[in-house]
Amino acid sequence: MPSPLQDPKLEALLDRLHAQSAAQEEAANAYFQKRVEEGSLTDMTKFDDEALAFFADKMVALEKDKSEYCYLLCRALRAQRVVEIGTSFGVSTLYLAAALRDNGAQAGAVTATEMEPEKAKAARANFEEAGLADYIDLREGDLRETLKEIDGPIDFVLVDIWNVARPALELVAPHLRTGAIVATDNTSSFGDAYKDYFEYVNDPKNDLRTMTVPFDGGFELTVRV
Ligand SMILES: C[S@@+](CC[C@H](N)C(=O)[O-])C[C@H]1O[C@@H](n2cnc3c(N)ncnc32)[C@H](O)[C@@H]1O
């Protein structure tokens, strides 16, 4: 199946990064299972220091099919500004930046967020290698601080995080244009962790309509109406 990106150099880099992430996934799943079984991690919305340390160097990249879907959504929206909630090594960010480049957007069109300095460093190296660094404004630190200032209107948001999904959405929502899409990963498999997020999404006063697209783990598509 040909990639919608139609950029062989970028696709080669992304294939390498997806393979790197997949190789770490088994260890991550085993870690979660062990912590849940021994009862030492019951609330996925509150990672303890041990869990934070375990994930500090893990990519946990958005899967290729979901990433390509985000690329196409951004093209369909003719997106000029997007926000990414959770960047890690920047895999999904590269799809978003490619879409905005292909839409003719300006420099810094993708606002990306990462609190782990080593991950941010790796992400920047990937952005340079892809030739997409100019399109990405990577904000390092806790996004509850770094997203206090956002230039709108925002056309698309990727939420690839669960522990701070609600505060992130609350910061971005005032900047969403009518018709903007918020895509949120793993809303079925991490349902409990998204409880307060869905309270916000389903509150009629927030003018959002939503459905779960049946990608693996559930991929929420929410539209500002
Ligand atoms: C699932 S990963 C993102 C993967 C990325 N979208 C990709 O496809 O490569 C979530 C990331 O969010 C970061 N993160 C967690 N809490 C954060 C916070 N409060 N502020 C900023 N980044 C945070 C984590 O360090 C982690 O790298």
The ligand as an SDF file (V2000), in Angstrom:
LIG
                    3D

 27 29  0  0  0  0  0  0  0  0999 V2000
    2.8630    8.5980   23.9100 C   0  0  0  0  0  0  0  0  0  0  0  0
    4.2410    9.6580   23.9790 S   0  0  0  0  0  0  0  0  0  0  0  0
    4.1010   10.6070   22.5030 C   0  0  0  0  0  0  0  0  0  0  0  0
    4.5220    9.8730   21.2560 C   0  0  0  0  0  0  0  0  0  0  0  0
    4.5900   10.7560   20.0210 C   0  0  0  0  0  0  0  0  0  0  0  0
    3.3410   11.4060   19.7480 N   0  0  0  0  0  0  0  0  0  0  0  0
    5.0440    9.9550   18.8210 C   0  0  0  0  0  0  0  0  0  0  0  0
    4.2070    9.5190   18.0150 O   0  0  0  0  0  0  0  0  0  0  0  0
    6.2480    9.7260   18.7040 O   0  0  0  0  0  0  0  0  0  0  0  0
    3.7650   10.8360   25.1930 C   0  0  0  0  0  0  0  0  0  0  0  0
    4.8800   11.8080   25.5480 C   0  0  0  0  0  0  0  0  0  0  0  0
    4.3500   12.8410   26.3610 O   0  0  0  0  0  0  0  0  0  0  0  0
    5.3490   13.2710   27.2760 C   0  0  0  0  0  0  0  0  0  0  0  0
    4.6860   13.9240   28.4080 N   0  0  0  0  0  0  0  0  0  0  0  0
    4.0410   13.3410   29.4480 C   0  0  0  0  0  0  0  0  0  0  0  0
    3.5360   14.2680   30.2900 N   0  0  0  0  0  0  0  0  0  0  0  0
    3.8740   15.4710   29.7770 C   0  0  0  0  0  0  0  0  0  0  0  0
    3.6540   16.8160   30.1850 C   0  0  0  0  0  0  0  0  0  0  0  0
    2.9690   17.0910   31.3120 N   0  0  0  0  0  0  0  0  0  0  0  0
    4.1450   17.8160   29.4210 N   0  0  0  0  0  0  0  0  0  0  0  0
    4.8250   17.5420   28.2670 C   0  0  0  0  0  0  0  0  0  0  0  0
    5.0770   16.2830   27.8290 N   0  0  0  0  0  0  0  0  0  0  0  0
    4.6060   15.2540   28.5590 C   0  0  0  0  0  0  0  0  0  0  0  0
    6.0630   11.9850   27.6420 C   0  0  0  0  0  0  0  0  0  0  0  0
    7.3810   12.2480   28.1020 O   0  0  0  0  0  0  0  0  0  0  0  0
    6.0140   11.1900   26.3390 C   0  0  0  0  0  0  0  0  0  0  0  0
    7.2180   11.3090   25.6370 O   0  0  0  0  0  0  0  0  0  0  0  0
  1  2  1  0
  2  3  1  0
  2 10  1  0
  3  4  1  0
  4  5  1  0
  5  6  1  0
  5  7  1  0
  7  8  2  0
  7  9  1  0
 10 11  1  0
 11 12  1  0
 11 26  1  0
 12 13  1  0
 13 14  1  0
 13 24  1  0
 14 15  1  0
 14 23  1  0
 15 16  2  0
 16 17  1  0
 17 18  1  0
 17 23  2  0
 18 19  1  0
 18 20  2  0
 20 21  1  0
 21 22  2  0
 22 23  1  0
 24 25  1  0
 24 26  1  0
 26 27  1  0
M  CHG  2   2   1   9  -1
M  END
$$$$
